[in-house]
């Protein structure tokens, strides 16, 4: 079944999946997930990651993954 892009963007699953992607990206920007002891090479990535305090970045990741799974099964 082919769905027009405009119709797909009206789907709640698409937007929940997009929000989940943003949450996973934000949570994983925290310096604790970098392989370098100094954090990410780009300063702006560290700034985005440090906007969420230490336990909250993990919460963002978990909520983002749950949202992605929900969105995947509801598109």
N, CA, C and O atoms as a GROMACS GRO file, in nm:
protein
  300
    1UNK      N    1   0.084  -0.118   0.000
    1UNK     CA    2   0.000   0.000   0.000
    1UNK      C    3   0.088   0.124   0.000
    1UNK      O    4   0.180   0.135   0.082
    2UNK      N    5   0.062   0.215  -0.090
    2UNK     CA    6   0.139   0.338  -0.099
    2UNK      C    7   0.063   0.450  -0.031
    2UNK      O    8  -0.057   0.468  -0.055
    3UNK      N    9   0.132   0.524   0.052
    3UNK     CA   10   0.071   0.637   0.123
    3UNK      C   11   0.140   0.764   0.076
    3UNK      O   12   0.262   0.770   0.068
    4UNK      N   13   0.061   0.864   0.046
    4UNK     CA   14   0.118   0.993   0.006
    4UNK      C   15   0.194   1.053   0.123
    4UNK      O   16   0.153   1.035   0.238
    5UNK      N   17   0.304   1.124   0.099
    5UNK     CA   18   0.381   1.185   0.208
    5UNK      C   19   0.298   1.278   0.296
    5UNK      O   20   0.316   1.280   0.418
    6UNK      N   21   0.208   1.354   0.237
    6UNK     CA   22   0.126   1.446   0.316
    6UNK      C   23   0.036   1.369   0.413
    6UNK      O   24   0.015   1.412   0.526
    7UNK      N   25  -0.016   1.255   0.368
    7UNK     CA   26  -0.101   1.173   0.455
    7UNK      C   27  -0.018   1.108   0.565
    7UNK      O   28  -0.064   1.093   0.678
    8UNK      N   29   0.105   1.067   0.531
    8UNK     CA   30   0.190   1.003   0.632
    8UNK      C   31   0.228   1.100   0.742
    8UNK      O   32   0.240   1.060   0.858
    9UNK      N   33   0.246   1.227   0.708
    9UNK     CA   34   0.284   1.325   0.811
    9UNK      C   35   0.170   1.354   0.908
    9UNK      O   36   0.194   1.411   1.014
   10UNK      N   37   0.049   1.317   0.873
   10UNK     CA   38  -0.063   1.335   0.966
   10UNK      C   39  -0.073   1.220   1.066
   10UNK      O   40  -0.154   1.224   1.158
   11UNK      N   41   0.008   1.119   1.047
   11UNK     CA   42   0.005   1.003   1.136
   11UNK      C   43   0.071   1.036   1.270
   11UNK      O   44   0.180   1.093   1.274
   12UNK      N   45   0.005   1.000   1.377
   12UNK     CA   46   0.060   1.022   1.510
   12UNK      C   47   0.189   0.943   1.531
   12UNK      O   48   0.281   0.990   1.598
   13UNK      N   49   0.196   0.824   1.474
   13UNK     CA   50   0.316   0.741   1.487
   13UNK      C   51   0.440   0.807   1.430
   13UNK      O   52   0.549   0.792   1.484
   14UNK      N   53   0.424   0.880   1.319
   14UNK     CA   54   0.538   0.949   1.258
   14UNK      C   55   0.592   1.054   1.354
   14UNK      O   56   0.713   1.064   1.373
   15UNK      N   57   0.505   1.132   1.414
   15UNK     CA   58   0.549   1.240   1.503
   15UNK      C   59   0.602   1.188   1.635
   15UNK      O   60   0.696   1.245   1.691
   16UNK      N   61   0.544   1.080   1.685
   16UNK     CA   62   0.599   1.018   1.807
   16UNK      C   63   0.737   0.960   1.777
   16UNK      O   64   0.828   0.970   1.860
   17UNK      N   65   0.753   0.899   1.662
   17UNK     CA   66   0.883   0.847   1.622
   17UNK      C   67   0.986   0.958   1.605
   17UNK      O   68   1.102   0.941   1.643
   18UNK      N   69   0.945   1.070   1.548
   18UNK     CA   70   1.036   1.184   1.532
   18UNK      C   71   1.078   1.238   1.668
   18UNK      O   72   1.196   1.266   1.691
   19UNK      N   73   0.982   1.252   1.760
   19UNK     CA   74   1.015   1.298   1.895
   19UNK      C   75   1.109   1.200   1.964
   19UNK      O   76   1.201   1.241   2.034
   20UNK      N   77   1.086   1.070   1.945
   20UNK     CA   78   1.174   0.970   2.002
   20UNK      C   79   1.315   0.980   1.948
   20UNK      O   80   1.412   0.964   2.022
   21UNK      N   81   1.327   1.008   1.818
   21UNK     CA   82   1.459   1.025   1.757
   21UNK      C   83   1.531   1.144   1.818
   21UNK      O   84   1.651   1.136   1.846
   22UNK      N   85   1.460   1.254   1.837
   22UNK     CA   86   1.521   1.373   1.897
   22UNK      C   87   1.565   1.344   2.040
   22UNK      O   88   1.673   1.387   2.081
   23UNK      N   89   1.484   1.272   2.116
   23UNK     CA   90   1.519   1.241   2.255
   23UNK      C   91   1.642   1.150   2.262
   23UNK      O   92   1.729   1.171   2.346
   24UNK      N   93   1.649   1.051   2.176
   24UNK     CA   94   1.766   0.962   2.174
   24UNK      C   95   1.890   1.041   2.134
   24UNK      O   96   1.997   1.023   2.193
   25UNK      N   97   1.877   1.127   2.035
   25UNK     CA   98   1.992   1.208   1.992
   25UNK      C   99   2.038   1.300   2.104
   25UNK      O  100   2.158   1.313   2.127
   26UNK      N  101   1.945   1.364   2.172
   26UNK     CA  102   1.980   1.456   2.280
   26UNK      C  103   2.046   1.380   2.395
   26UNK      O  104   2.150   1.423   2.446
   27UNK      N  105   1.988   1.270   2.435
   27UNK     CA  106   2.044   1.193   2.546
   27UNK      C  107   2.182   1.136   2.515
   27UNK      O  108   2.266   1.128   2.604
   28UNK      N  109   2.204   1.097   2.391
   28UNK     CA  110   2.333   1.038   2.357
   28UNK      C  111   2.441   1.141   2.328
   28UNK      O  112   2.557   1.104   2.308
   29UNK      N  113   2.407   1.269   2.326
   29UNK     CA  114   2.508   1.375   2.309
   29UNK      C  115   2.584   1.401   2.439
   29UNK      O  116   2.681   1.476   2.439
   30UNK      N  117   2.541   1.341   2.549
   30UNK     CA  118   2.610   1.363   2.676
   30UNK      C  119   2.753   1.311   2.667
   30UNK      O  120   2.776   1.206   2.606
   31UNK      N  121   2.850   1.381   2.725
   31UNK     CA  122   2.990   1.338   2.717
   31UNK      C  123   3.018   1.198   2.770
   31UNK      O  124   3.120   1.139   2.734
   32UNK      N  125   2.931   1.144   2.856
   32UNK     CA  126   2.958   1.009   2.908
   32UNK      C  127   2.951   0.903   2.800
   32UNK      O  128   3.004   0.793   2.818
   33UNK      N  129   2.888   0.932   2.687
   33UNK     CA  130   2.878   0.836   2.577
   33UNK      C  131   2.988   0.853   2.474
   33UNK      O  132   2.993   0.781   2.375
   34UNK      N  133   3.077   0.948   2.496
   34UNK     CA  134   3.188   0.971   2.405
   34UNK      C  135   3.302   0.875   2.438
   34UNK      O  136   3.320   0.836   2.553
   35UNK      N  137   3.377   0.836   2.337
   35UNK     CA  138   3.492   0.748   2.359
   35UNK      C  139   3.613   0.826   2.409
   35UNK      O  140   3.710   0.766   2.455
   36UNK      N  141   3.608   0.957   2.400
   36UNK     CA  142   3.718   1.041   2.445
   36UNK      C  143   3.695   1.082   2.590
   36UNK      O  144   3.581   1.113   2.626
   37UNK      N  145   3.798   1.084   2.674
   37UNK     CA  146   3.778   1.127   2.812
   37UNK      C  147   3.741   1.275   2.823
   37UNK      O  148   3.688   1.318   2.926
   38UNK      N  149   3.768   1.352   2.718
   38UNK     CA  150   3.734   1.495   2.719
   38UNK      C  151   3.595   1.523   2.664
   38UNK      O  152   3.555   1.639   2.654
   39UNK      N  153   3.522   1.421   2.628
   39UNK     CA  154   3.389   1.440   2.570
   39UNK      C  155   3.395   1.438   2.419
   39UNK      O  156   3.493   1.392   2.360
   40UNK      N  157   3.293   1.488   2.356
   40UNK     CA  158   3.285   1.490   2.210
   40UNK      C  159   3.380   1.593   2.154
   40UNK      O  160   3.404   1.696   2.217
   41UNK      N  161   3.435   1.568   2.035
   41UNK     CA  162   3.528   1.664   1.974
   41UNK      C  163   3.464   1.800   1.945
   41UNK      O  164   3.529   1.904   1.956
   42UNK      N  165   3.337   1.800   1.906
   42UNK     CA  166   3.267   1.926   1.877
   42UNK      C  167   3.209   1.983   2.006
   42UNK      O  168   3.137   1.915   2.078
   43UNK      N  169   3.241   2.108   2.032
   43UNK     CA  170   3.192   2.172   2.154
   43UNK      C  171   3.041   2.184   2.160
   43UNK      O  172   2.982   2.178   2.268
   44UNK      N  173   2.977   2.203   2.044
   44UNK     CA  174   2.832   2.219   2.046
   44UNK      C  175   2.762   2.089   2.083
   44UNK      O  176   2.653   2.092   2.142
   45UNK      N  177   2.822   1.975   2.050
   45UNK     CA  178   2.762   1.846   2.089
   45UNK      C  179   2.768   1.831   2.240
   45UNK      O  180   2.670   1.788   2.301
   46UNK      N  181   2.880   1.867   2.301
   46UNK     CA  182   2.890   1.864   2.447
   46UNK      C  183   2.789   1.959   2.510
   46UNK      O  184   2.728   1.926   2.612
   47UNK      N  185   2.771   2.076   2.450
   47UNK     CA  186   2.677   2.174   2.505
   47UNK      C  187   2.534   2.120   2.501
   47UNK      O  188   2.459   2.136   2.598
   48UNK      N  189   2.498   2.057   2.391
   48UNK     CA  190   2.364   1.999   2.381
   48UNK      C  191   2.348   1.886   2.482
   48UNK      O  192   2.246   1.876   2.550
   49UNK      N  193   2.449   1.802   2.492
   49UNK     CA  194   2.442   1.689   2.585
   49UNK      C  195   2.439   1.731   2.730
   49UNK      O  196   2.371   1.668   2.812
   50UNK      N  197   2.513   1.836   2.764
   50UNK     CA  198   2.517   1.881   2.903
   50UNK      C  199   2.394   1.963   2.942
   50UNK      O  200   2.379   1.999   3.058
   51UNK      N  201   2.306   1.992   2.845
   51UNK     CA  202   2.181   2.061   2.878
   51UNK      C  203   2.089   1.972   2.961
   51UNK      O  204   2.002   2.021   3.032
   52UNK      N  205   2.109   1.841   2.952
   52UNK     CA  206   2.034   1.746   3.035
   52UNK      C  207   2.132   1.690   3.139
   52UNK      O  208   2.235   1.633   3.103
   53UNK      N  209   2.098   1.705   3.265
   53UNK     CA  210   2.186   1.658   3.373
   53UNK      C  211   2.204   1.506   3.365
   53UNK      O  212   2.134   1.436   3.292
   54UNK      N  213   2.301   1.458   3.442
   54UNK     CA  214   2.347   1.318   3.434
   54UNK      C  215   2.236   1.213   3.438
   54UNK      O  216   2.232   1.130   3.347
   55UNK      N  217   2.147   1.209   3.534
   55UNK     CA  218   2.049   1.100   3.526
   55UNK      C  219   1.943   1.123   3.418
   55UNK      O  220   1.885   1.027   3.368
   56UNK      N  221   1.918   1.248   3.382
   56UNK     CA  222   1.812   1.278   3.287
   56UNK      C  223   1.849   1.239   3.145
   56UNK      O  224   1.760   1.209   3.064
   57UNK      N  225   1.978   1.238   3.112
   57UNK     CA  226   2.015   1.197   2.977
   57UNK      C  227   1.980   1.050   2.954
   57UNK      O  228   1.943   1.011   2.843
   58UNK      N  229   1.991   0.969   3.057
   58UNK     CA  230   1.953   0.827   3.044
   58UNK      C  231   1.802   0.811   3.033
   58UNK      O  232   1.753   0.725   2.960
   59UNK      N  233   1.729   0.895   3.106
   59UNK     CA  234   1.583   0.894   3.096
   59UNK      C  235   1.540   0.934   2.955
   59UNK      O  236   1.450   0.874   2.898
   60UNK      N  237   1.607   1.036   2.899
   60UNK     CA  238   1.576   1.077   2.762
   60UNK      C  239   1.598   0.962   2.664
   60UNK      O  240   1.517   0.941   2.573
   61UNK      N  241   1.706   0.888   2.683
   61UNK     CA  242   1.734   0.775   2.594
   61UNK      C  243   1.626   0.668   2.604
   61UNK      O  244   1.577   0.619   2.502
   62UNK      N  245   1.588   0.632   2.725
   62UNK     CA  246   1.489   0.526   2.743
   62UNK      C  247   1.353   0.569   2.689
   62UNK      O  248   1.287   0.493   2.618
   63UNK      N  249   1.311   0.690   2.722
   63UNK     CA  250   1.182   0.740   2.672
   63UNK      C  251   1.185   0.750   2.519
   63UNK      O  252   1.086   0.720   2.452
   64UNK      N  253   1.299   0.794   2.465
   64UNK     CA  254   1.312   0.802   2.320
   64UNK      C  255   1.302   0.667   2.252
   64UNK      O  256   1.238   0.655   2.148
   65UNK      N  257   1.365   0.567   2.310
   65UNK     CA  258   1.358   0.432   2.252
   65UNK      C  259   1.215   0.378   2.259
   65UNK      O  260   1.167   0.318   2.163
   66UNK      N  261   1.148   0.400   2.370
   66UNK     CA  262   1.009   0.356   2.383
   66UNK      C  263   0.921   0.427   2.280
   66UNK      O  264   0.835   0.365   2.218
   67UNK      N  265   0.943   0.557   2.262
   67UNK     CA  266   0.865   0.632   2.162
   67UNK      C  267   0.893   0.582   2.021
   67UNK      O  268   0.802   0.572   1.940
   68UNK      N  269   1.019   0.551   1.992
   68UNK     CA  270   1.052   0.497   1.860
   68UNK      C  271   0.984   0.363   1.834
   68UNK      O  272   0.934   0.338   1.725
   69UNK      N  273   0.984   0.278   1.934
   69UNK     CA  274   0.918   0.147   1.918
   69UNK      C  275   0.769   0.166   1.898
   69UNK      O  276   0.709   0.102   1.812
   70UNK      N  277   0.708   0.253   1.979
   70UNK     CA  278   0.564   0.278   1.965
   70UNK      C  279   0.534   0.334   1.826
   70UNK      O  280   0.441   0.290   1.759
   71UNK      N  281   0.614   0.433   1.785
   71UNK     CA  282   0.593   0.493   1.654
   71UNK      C  283   0.610   0.393   1.540
   71UNK      O  284   0.535   0.396   1.442
   72UNK      N  285   0.708   0.304   1.554
   72UNK     CA  286   0.732   0.204   1.451
   72UNK      C  287   0.610   0.115   1.430
   72UNK      O  288   0.574   0.084   1.316
   73UNK      N  289   0.547   0.074   1.538
   73UNK     CA  290   0.434  -0.017   1.528
   73UNK      C  291   0.302   0.052   1.502
   73UNK      O  292   0.200  -0.015   1.484
   74UNK      N  293   0.301   0.186   1.499
   74UNK     CA  294   0.176   0.258   1.476
   74UNK      C  295   0.180   0.344   1.350
   74UNK      O  296   0.096   0.433   1.333
   75UNK      N  297   0.276   0.319   1.264
   75UNK     CA  298   0.279   0.394   1.136
   75UNK      C  299   0.209   0.312   1.032
   75UNK      O  300   0.198   0.354   0.917
   0.00000   0.00000   0.00000
